Amino acid sequence: MEIHHFKQLITISQCGSINSASQRLYISQPSLNNIVKRCEQELGFIVFIRTPKGVKLTEKGEKFIEIAQNIIEEYKKIEALSSTNKAVSISFIFLSYILEALLKFQDQGFLLSDMLRRTVPFETINDVICQKVRIGMMPVYQADLNGFAEEIKQYNLQYLMLFEAIQIYAIVSKTHPLADKKSISISETLEYPLTYYTAVPEKSVLRTIYDSKRSLKVQNRDELFLVLKNNKHFSLLTLTPNSKNPEFYYIPIIDNEFKMNICAIFLSDTTLTKQEIELIEFLKNTIHFI
C-alpha cells in the first residue's frame, strides 16, 4: 500500500459511502472499489462492510483507520524533515510556456521530481488529493474562478494565484471571416466552430456557450494550427512573446470574464518548501504574457 491509499480509505470511512468518497477524491466509483479490494487483499482482512446505505467499518477496519490516521500525521512530520532537499513534484495542464519554464528551472540546478505529469483538469486535482504530487497547476477562466474555489475547498485544497487576468485572444487564419477584427467579444465568435487541445473542465463557462457538436478537440498545437489553417474554426489562447505564429491573426477578447488565471493548487494543510516557493517565484519572473 502507498501513502495515498491510506488517505483514500480514510476518506471512505468519513463519507460512509464509496460513491460519495469517489466524488470527493475525483476517482471513478469502479476504480475506488478496485482500490479497496486490492488494499483489503494486501491487509488480509475486510475493512468495509457493504450495506444498502453505503459502507461501515468492521472491527478491524476501525482499528486500521485509527492507525492509518496516525500514519498520515507522522508522514507529514517526515515530509517536514526532508522538505529542504525534496524534489518538486508537479501535475499540470499542458501549457507550453509552463513546460518551458519548468525545464529552465531544472537547467539552473533545481530538482524536479520524476512525478512531472501533463494531465487534464480532473486528473490534476486528483493527483494532488491522492498526494501523487504536491502541486497542481491549471488555467481557470475568470468566470469560473468562484466555482473553482468552492469546488476545490470541499476536497481540502487551496489555490495560489500565479498569474491573474491574462488577456485571451481568438486565433484565426488570415482568410477567416473574423480576420479583419481589431478586437472581438465572445458573442461574435459563437457562430464559428471552436477547436482546442487543452482540456476544458466539465463545469467551465466554455462548455456552456459553445456547441459541443461543432467543437473539435485536437491533440496538440500542431494539429490545432492545421485545423485553423484549413477551416473556419477559431481557438482561444493566451500569448507569450515567443508563442505568436505569423501565419495567423490574434484578436483580443474584450470580455473580462474570459480573462485567464493560472492557479497552483495544493492541500490546505501543505506548507510549501523553500524549493517550491523558489519555483513559484521563478515561474512568475520567467513567464511574460502579451
C-alpha positions as CSV (number, residue, x, y, z in Angstrom):
1,M,0.0,0.0,0.0
2,E,1.1,3.5,-0.8
3,I,0.5,6.6,1.4
4,H,-2.3,7.9,-0.8
5,H,-4.2,4.6,-0.3
6,F,-4.4,5.4,3.4
7,K,-5.9,8.8,2.6
8,Q,-8.4,7.2,0.2
9,L,-9.6,4.6,2.8
10,I,-9.8,7.3,5.5
11,T,-12.0,9.4,3.1
12,I,-14.3,6.5,2.5
13,S,-14.7,6.0,6.3
14,Q,-15.5,9.7,6.7
15,C,-18.1,9.7,3.8
16,G,-19.7,6.4,4.8
17,S,-20.1,5.7,1.0
18,I,-17.7,4.7,-1.8
19,N,-19.8,6.7,-4.2
20,S,-19.6,9.9,-2.1
21,A,-15.8,9.3,-1.5
22,S,-15.2,8.8,-5.2
23,Q,-16.8,12.2,-5.9
24,R,-14.7,13.9,-3.2
25,L,-11.5,12.1,-4.4
26,Y,-12.2,12.7,-8.1
27,I,-11.9,9.0,-8.7
28,S,-14.5,6.9,-10.5
29,Q,-16.5,4.6,-8.3
30,P,-15.4,1.4,-10.0
31,S,-11.7,2.5,-9.6
32,L,-12.2,3.2,-5.9
33,N,-13.9,-0.1,-5.4
34,N,-10.9,-1.9,-7.0
35,I,-8.5,0.1,-4.8
36,V,-10.5,-1.0,-1.7
37,K,-10.4,-4.7,-2.8
38,R,-6.7,-4.6,-3.5
39,C,-5.9,-3.0,-0.2
40,E,-8.1,-5.5,1.7
41,Q,-6.4,-8.4,-0.1
42,E,-3.0,-6.9,0.9
43,L,-4.1,-6.4,4.5
44,G,-5.7,-9.8,4.8
45,F,-8.9,-8.6,6.3
46,I,-12.1,-6.7,5.4
47,V,-12.1,-3.0,6.1
48,F,-15.6,-2.1,5.0
49,I,-18.9,-4.0,5.1
50,R,-21.1,-3.0,2.2
51,T,-24.7,-2.1,3.1
52,P,-27.7,-0.8,1.1
53,K,-27.0,2.6,2.6
54,G,-23.2,2.7,2.0
55,V,-20.4,1.1,3.9
56,K,-19.5,0.7,7.5
57,L,-16.2,-0.3,9.2
58,T,-15.5,-3.7,10.5
59,E,-14.0,-4.0,14.0
60,K,-10.5,-4.5,12.4
61,G,-11.4,-1.7,9.9
62,E,-12.0,0.8,12.8
63,K,-8.6,-0.1,14.2
64,F,-7.0,0.2,10.8
65,I,-8.4,3.6,10.1
66,E,-7.2,4.9,13.5
67,I,-3.7,3.6,12.8
68,A,-3.9,5.0,9.2
69,Q,-4.7,8.5,10.5
70,N,-1.7,8.3,12.8
71,I,0.5,7.2,9.9
72,I,-0.7,10.2,7.8
73,E,0.2,12.6,10.7
74,E,3.6,11.0,11.2
75,Y,4.2,11.0,7.4
76,K,3.6,14.8,7.4
77,K,6.4,15.2,10.1
78,I,8.8,13.1,7.9
79,E,8.0,15.3,4.9
80,A,8.7,18.4,7.0
81,L,12.1,17.0,8.0
82,S,13.1,16.3,4.4
83,S,11.4,19.4,2.8
84,T,14.6,21.4,2.2
85,N,16.1,18.9,-0.2
86,K,13.0,17.3,-1.7
87,A,12.4,17.5,-5.4
88,V,9.4,19.4,-6.6
89,S,6.5,17.2,-7.9
90,I,4.0,18.8,-10.2
91,S,0.9,17.8,-12.2
92,F,-0.1,20.4,-14.8
93,I,-2.5,21.1,-17.7
94,F,-0.5,21.2,-20.9
95,L,0.6,24.8,-21.5
96,S,3.8,25.1,-23.5
97,Y,5.1,28.1,-21.6
98,I,4.7,26.3,-18.2
99,L,6.7,23.3,-19.5
100,E,9.4,25.6,-21.0
101,A,9.8,27.4,-17.7
102,L,10.0,24.1,-15.7
103,L,12.8,22.9,-17.9
104,K,14.6,26.2,-17.5
105,F,14.2,25.9,-13.7
106,Q,15.7,22.4,-13.9
107,D,18.6,23.7,-16.1
108,Q,19.6,26.0,-13.3
109,G,20.3,23.1,-11.0
110,F,17.0,22.7,-9.2
111,L,15.4,19.3,-8.7
112,L,12.2,18.3,-10.4
113,S,10.7,15.0,-9.3
114,D,10.1,12.2,-11.8
115,M,6.5,12.9,-11.0
116,L,6.0,15.6,-13.5
117,R,2.7,15.0,-15.3
118,R,0.8,16.8,-18.1
119,T,-2.8,16.0,-17.5
120,V,-6.4,17.1,-17.8
121,P,-8.2,19.2,-15.1
122,F,-9.8,16.4,-13.0
123,E,-6.6,14.4,-13.1
124,T,-4.5,17.3,-11.9
125,I,-6.9,17.8,-8.9
126,N,-6.9,14.1,-8.2
127,D,-3.1,13.9,-8.3
128,V,-2.9,16.5,-5.5
129,I,-5.7,14.9,-3.5
130,C,-4.1,11.5,-3.6
131,Q,-0.7,13.0,-2.8
132,K,0.9,11.7,-6.0
133,V,2.2,15.3,-6.4
134,R,2.3,18.2,-4.0
135,I,1.4,20.9,-6.5
136,G,-1.0,21.1,-9.4
137,M,-1.1,23.9,-12.0
138,M,-4.1,24.7,-14.1
139,P,-5.8,27.6,-16.0
140,V,-9.1,28.9,-14.8
141,Y,-11.3,31.4,-16.6
142,Q,-12.3,34.5,-14.6
143,A,-16.0,33.4,-14.9
144,D,-15.1,30.0,-13.5
145,L,-12.9,31.2,-10.6
146,N,-15.5,31.4,-7.8
147,G,-17.0,28.0,-8.6
148,F,-13.5,26.6,-8.9
149,A,-12.5,27.9,-5.4
150,E,-15.7,26.4,-3.9
151,E,-15.2,23.1,-5.6
152,I,-11.6,22.5,-4.5
153,K,-12.4,23.7,-1.0
154,Q,-14.6,20.6,-0.4
155,Y,-11.6,18.4,-1.2
156,N,-9.4,20.2,1.3
157,L,-7.5,22.1,-1.3
158,Q,-6.5,25.7,-1.7
159,Y,-5.1,27.7,-4.6
160,L,-2.4,30.2,-5.1
161,M,-2.8,32.7,-8.0
162,L,0.3,32.5,-10.2
163,F,-0.9,34.8,-13.0
164,E,-4.1,36.8,-12.8
165,A,-6.4,38.2,-15.5
166,I,-4.3,37.2,-18.5
167,Q,-5.6,38.6,-21.9
168,I,-7.2,35.9,-24.1
169,Y,-7.0,36.0,-27.9
170,A,-9.1,34.5,-30.6
171,I,-6.7,32.9,-33.1
172,V,-7.9,32.6,-36.7
173,S,-6.5,32.1,-40.2
174,K,-5.8,35.1,-42.4
175,T,-8.8,34.1,-44.6
176,H,-11.2,33.7,-41.7
177,P,-14.3,36.0,-41.7
178,L,-13.2,37.4,-38.4
179,A,-9.7,38.2,-39.5
180,D,-10.3,41.9,-40.0
181,K,-11.4,42.5,-36.4
182,K,-9.2,44.6,-34.2
183,S,-10.9,43.2,-31.1
184,I,-13.9,40.9,-30.5
185,S,-16.4,39.8,-28.0
186,I,-17.2,36.1,-27.2
187,S,-20.7,36.6,-28.6
188,E,-19.2,37.4,-32.0
189,T,-17.4,34.0,-32.1
190,L,-20.4,31.8,-31.3
191,E,-21.4,31.2,-34.9
192,Y,-18.0,29.7,-35.7
193,P,-16.7,26.3,-34.5
194,L,-14.2,26.2,-31.7
195,T,-11.1,24.0,-31.7
196,Y,-8.9,23.4,-28.7
197,Y,-6.3,21.0,-27.3
198,T,-6.1,22.0,-23.7
199,A,-8.8,20.0,-21.9
200,V,-11.8,22.2,-20.7
201,P,-13.3,21.4,-17.2
202,E,-16.8,19.9,-17.3
203,K,-18.3,22.9,-15.4
204,S,-16.4,25.6,-17.4
205,V,-18.3,28.5,-18.9
206,L,-16.7,27.5,-22.2
207,R,-18.7,24.2,-22.2
208,T,-22.0,26.1,-21.6
209,I,-21.7,28.6,-24.5
210,Y,-20.1,26.7,-27.3
211,D,-21.8,23.9,-29.3
212,S,-20.0,20.7,-28.4
213,K,-21.2,19.0,-31.6
214,R,-19.3,21.6,-33.7
215,S,-16.3,21.9,-31.4
216,L,-13.2,19.9,-32.3
217,K,-10.7,18.6,-29.7
218,V,-7.2,18.0,-31.1
219,Q,-4.1,16.5,-29.5
220,N,-1.6,19.3,-29.7
221,R,-0.7,22.7,-31.0
222,D,0.5,21.4,-34.4
223,E,-2.9,19.8,-35.0
224,L,-4.6,23.0,-33.8
225,F,-2.8,25.1,-36.4
226,L,-3.6,22.6,-39.1
227,V,-7.4,22.8,-38.3
228,L,-7.2,26.6,-38.1
229,K,-5.4,26.9,-41.4
230,N,-7.9,24.8,-43.4
231,N,-11.3,25.6,-41.8
232,K,-13.5,28.3,-40.4
233,H,-12.5,27.2,-36.8
234,F,-11.0,29.5,-34.3
235,S,-9.4,28.9,-30.9
236,L,-8.8,30.8,-27.7
237,L,-5.3,31.2,-26.4
238,T,-3.1,33.2,-24.1
239,L,0.1,34.7,-25.7
240,T,3.7,35.0,-24.7
241,P,6.2,36.9,-26.8
242,N,7.5,33.6,-28.2
243,S,4.2,31.9,-29.0
244,K,2.9,34.0,-31.9
245,N,2.7,32.2,-35.2
246,P,2.9,34.7,-38.1
247,E,0.6,32.6,-40.3
248,F,-2.4,33.6,-38.1
249,Y,-4.2,36.6,-36.6
250,Y,-4.6,37.1,-32.9
251,I,-7.7,39.1,-31.9
252,P,-8.0,40.3,-28.3
253,I,-11.2,39.1,-26.5
254,I,-12.8,42.2,-24.8
255,D,-14.9,40.2,-22.2
256,N,-13.3,40.4,-18.8
257,E,-15.0,37.2,-17.7
258,F,-12.8,35.4,-20.3
259,K,-9.6,36.7,-18.8
260,M,-7.4,33.7,-17.8
261,N,-5.9,32.9,-14.4
262,I,-3.2,30.3,-13.8
263,C,-3.5,28.7,-10.4
264,A,-1.3,26.5,-8.3
265,I,-3.3,24.1,-6.1
266,F,-2.2,22.1,-3.1
267,L,-3.6,20.5,0.1
268,S,-4.9,23.1,2.6
269,D,-2.5,21.8,5.3
270,T,0.5,21.9,3.0
271,T,3.4,24.1,3.9
272,L,5.3,24.9,0.7
273,T,9.0,24.1,0.9
274,K,11.8,26.5,0.1
275,Q,12.3,25.0,-3.3
276,E,8.6,25.0,-4.1
277,I,8.5,28.7,-3.2
278,E,11.6,29.3,-5.4
279,L,9.9,27.5,-8.3
280,I,6.7,29.7,-8.0
281,E,8.8,32.8,-7.9
282,F,10.8,31.6,-10.9
283,L,7.6,31.0,-12.9
284,K,6.3,34.5,-12.1
285,N,9.6,36.1,-13.1
286,T,10.2,33.9,-16.3
287,I,6.8,33.8,-18.0
288,H,5.5,37.0,-19.5
289,F,2.2,37.5,-21.3
290,I,1.2,39.8,-24.1
